[in-house]
Amino acid sequence: MNYLLDTHTFLWTLTEKRKLSSLALQIIENTDNTILVSAISFWEISLKASLNKLDIIGFLPEELPEIAIKSGFELLPISPEFSASYHLLPYLGQHRDPFDRMLIWQAIQEQFVLISKDENVKQYKSVGLKLLW
């Protein structure tokens, strides 16, 4: 099965596995599953690190794609078609975080299961998001 990691899930997988749910960890470590990390997450991490809103220890943001590959994850690019259709994702509640919304839309469009602890993401199940935590 194909799973897309939310940004915090990706970082926790690398640095703080104890923060992952037992189900999330089991899915991520199962080599029969395809685990993807989106270019959106690399963008979010890099931006937040440059604004001093994210402190990552042990690696630089530009090293993360290679680290992801070495961890057995696949990299997911952002396509022009995805970017052009992003406006179709409705705004639900007060959730306006652009990175979360892009990951949600990518998971819906690609029919991936998003692995996320973010409570705000749950509301998008009503528009087709498959979610796991």
Stockholm file with secondary structure:
# STOCKHOLM 1.0

chainA/1-133         MNYLLDTHTFLWTLTEKRKLSSLALQIIENTDNTILVSAISFWEISLKASLNKLDIIGFLPEELPEIAIKSGFELLPISPEFSASYHLLPYLGQHRDPFDRMLIWQAIQEQFVLISKDENVKQYKSVGLKLLW
#=GR chainA/1-133 SS CEEEECHHHHHHHHHCGGGSCHHHHHHHHCTTSEEEEEHHHHHHHHHHHHTTSCCCCSSCGGGHHHHHHHTTCEEECCCHHHHHHGGGSCCCTTCCCHHHHHHHHHHHHHTCEEECCCGGGGGGGGGTCEEEC
#=GC SS_cons         CEEEECHHHHHHHHHCGGGSCHHHHHHHHCTTSEEEEEHHHHHHHHHHHHTTSCCCCSSCGGGHHHHHHHTTCEEECCCHHHHHHGGGSCCCTTCCCHHHHHHHHHHHHHTCEEECCCGGGGGGGGGTCEEEC
//
